[in-house]
Amino acid sequence: MPRDIRAITPRRAGREWVEKILSWDFETLVMAHGPVIQSDARAFVHEAFGWLLRR
């Protein structure tokens, strides 16, 4: 995750959003700028935003 993205969102608010997204039932992720993740997209999101989930 680029440093500028990490600096934009207050950690607590960002963590709440990532936790909410991870509570959804999804397998596929379509991003505006990036690859389409066709399986196990929750794991991809968890890995991408793991820095936010760590307390």
ZIJO-V724475 format. One record per backbone hydrogen bond with DSSP energy under -1.0 kcal/mol. CO is the residue of the C=O (numbers start at 0). NH is the residue of the N-H. E is the energy in kcal/mol with one decimal. If there is no record, write none. Layout:
# ZIJO-V724475
[[CO/NH/E] [CO/NH/E]]
This chain:
# ZIJO-V724475
[[1/5/-1.7] [2/6/-1.6] [9/13/-2.5] [10/14/-2.9] [11/15/-2.1] [12/16/-1.8] [13/17/-2.5] [14/18/-2.7] [15/19/-2.0] [16/20/-2.6] [17/21/-2.7] [20/23/-1.4] [26/40/-1.4] [28/36/-2.7] [36/28/-2.7] [39/43/-1.3] [40/44/-2.6] [41/45/-2.7] [42/46/-2.4] [43/47/-2.7] [44/48/-2.3] [48/51/-1.4] [48/52/-1.3] [49/53/-1.6]]
